[in-house]
């Protein structure tokens, strides 16, 4: 028998206690707020494609999809910033004789980031729905929630312009009453403003709202909005086990969540 010790034991116990944990809800769920990337859809292949096209345009090295998965979650600008930081540091470490100013334009970092973001958005416009897919169980769960007359909304940090094309390509747009992008309000997740905005517009009481996400940003936003939050353990959380951020429950598939809410 193997006995796990210290931090590893605590992580294992936390994982076991949160996985498929029975939700205790004060009232029946009337509104589900979904994160998008890493929760409903696996968009990393298309994000990586657009990011690498941007990097090639800037004469910077390409990055792996595995890295991109760790960078997703704070919006397009942050994704681009993380890619630039990684690539520039990679060049300077592996080519120490290179002139830093020729790579990163030290006198105008903001201009480089703005140029990179513009390029990324153009490239992502062209491929945002090419290889993006629904996670297993998502379609069946959305159909069940619709039959139960549970309102559904998307609250994502992704720019709004990409939401509709992706949802239409995946044939799920009709399930959502509101689709809120990360560039529509003053604040994005982890600030609670986007969640509270949806709750107010749809006129639902907080105890009847459930947030479903995959990252610490989703959990922090839900906690600040004082609503129940569950997390999917297959998504993008910067390489960090989602259990460590202590949502109310963790699920390995949307099907498991749907069973609890049936």
Secondary structure, 3 states (H helix, E strand, C coil): CCCCCHHHHHHHHHHHHHECCCCCCCCCCCEEEECCECCCEECHHHHHHHHHHHHHHCCCCCCCHHHHHHHCCCCHHHHHHHHHHHHHHHHHHHCCCCCHHHHHCHHHHHHHHHHHHHHHHHHHHHHCCCCCEECCCHHHHHHHHHHCCCEEEEECCCCHHHHHHHHHHCCCHHHCCEEECCCCCCCCCCCCHHHHHHHHHHCCCHHHEEEEECCHHHHHHHHHHCCEEEEECCCCCCCCCHHHHCCCEEECCHHHHHHHHC
